[in-house]
């Protein structure tokens, strides 16, 4: 059974989907995704686990606060804001793709709270992204770009700027 929370935080009104009871594991989705990314995983959680999948500000059902800055640190702050609003002193943390990079920042900033860190295909970039790599991270703008250009935007970006071998 899924429970949905709306959390008013300094990062915005954050949506969190919750499954199960027990040891909390916060789940952070990737780019152009939402808490829905974790539905199949949540259904398979063992007894004694409480899954909490966060919609980052500007994604899914979360609304960013006015002036929210989309960045590794801004999104990490939102995850910690959600943990605070849920009353979690300690938790396991799972991050997928962009959510993996965000989770690394969360773990570095709140090492006393993160019990375990699980990264799945983490995108953790140690360099500044070019403009076309940053635009999709901007709440509302990223969603509009994806609707306008679709998957081709990703294909072009990765082929031109991410992979060493453009043929890949």
N, C-alpha and C positions, 0 to 999 in steps of 0.2 A: 504494500500500500504506500503510495507516494503522498507526502505532505509538502505543501508549498508555503514558503515564508516570503514576506516582503519586509526587508530590513531597511529602516531609515538610518543612513550613515553619512559621514562627511564626504564619502566618495559618491554618494547618490542613493537612490532607492534600489537595493540589490535584491534580486530574486534568488532563492536557494531552494532546490528540490531535495527532499530528505527521504531516505529509506532506512528501515531497520532501527535497531536499538543497540546500544553498547558503545564500544570504543569508537570515537569519531575519526572519520577519514574525510578530509576536505578534498574535493576534486576540482581541478582548474582546467578548463577546456582550451582548445587551440583557436587559432584565427578563423573567423567566419563560422564559428560553432557556438554552442551553448551547453547548458546543463543536460540537454537532451542527448548529447554525445555519450553520456554515461548510463543511459537507461538499461541497456542489456547487462552491463557490469553490475549495476545496482541490484538487478533481479537475481544475480548469482552470488551476492555477498553472503558469507557464512553467518550463521547465528552469532550474535555477540558483536556485530559490527554495525555502526551507524554511518551510512553514507550521506554526505552533504555536498551536492554539486552546485557550484556557484555560477551564475551568469555574470561575467565581468561587466563593468559599466559600459553601456553602449551596445551590448550583445544580448541576445535572447530577450528576456523580459526586464532586464535591468536598465534603469535610466540614470545616466551620469549626473552628478551635481554640476551646477553651473561653474564653469572654470576648471572642470576636471581635465587634467593633462594626461593623455594616453602615453604611457611610457612603462618600462619595466618597473620602475619604482612606484609610479601611480597605480598600476594594476596590483602590485604587491601590497600597497597600502589598502586597497579595496578588499583584498583577501583577508588581511588582518582586521580590517573594520568588520567584515562579516563574522569572523571568528569571535571578535569582541561582542558583537550584537547577539551572537548565539551563546555567549557565556562560556566559551571554550578556553580553558587555561592551557591545555595541551591537546595535540591532535597529530594524526598521521596526515601526510600531504602527498597527493598524487597529481602530477601535472603532465598533460599531453601537448606535444608540439609547442606552440607559443606558451601554453600554460606551464610547460616544463621550465622554460626560461624564467617565467614569473615565479614559479615555485622555488627555484634556486635563490632568487632574491629574497623571498619570504623566509626561507630557511636561514639565510645569512643574517637577516635583520632580526629574527626572532628564534634563535637557536635554542633558547630555553623552553620554547613552546612546541617546536616541531620534533616529534618523537622519531618518526621515520619519514624518509623522503623517497618517493618512487617517481622516476622519470620515464615517460614513454615517448620515444622519438622526439626528445626535447630539442627545441630550437632555442639555443642560447648563444646569441651572437655577441662576440667580444668587440665588435666594431659598430660604428654608426651606420645605420641603414641609409641608402640613397632615398631621395624623395619618393620615388614610386614604391619603395619598400615601407616607408613610414605612413603614407596616405591610407592604406587599408587598415591601419591601427587606430585611426581617428574615428571615435564613435560617430555614427550616422553617415559620415563621409565614406567610410569603408564599405558599409552595407550598400550605399547608393552606387558606388563604383562596381561592386560585384553584380548588382542587379543590371547595371548598364552594360558592362563588358563581359560578365560571366566568367567561365573557367578560362577563357583565352587570356585574361589578364594574368592569371597565375602562370600559365604555360609560358607566356612571353617573359615575365619577370624571372622565373627560374631558369629558363633557357639563356637569357641574356646576362643575368647578374649573379646567379647563385652557383650554377654548376661550372666546373672548370672546363669540361668538355661540352660544348654547346649542342652536340649531337644527342646528348643524353636527355 
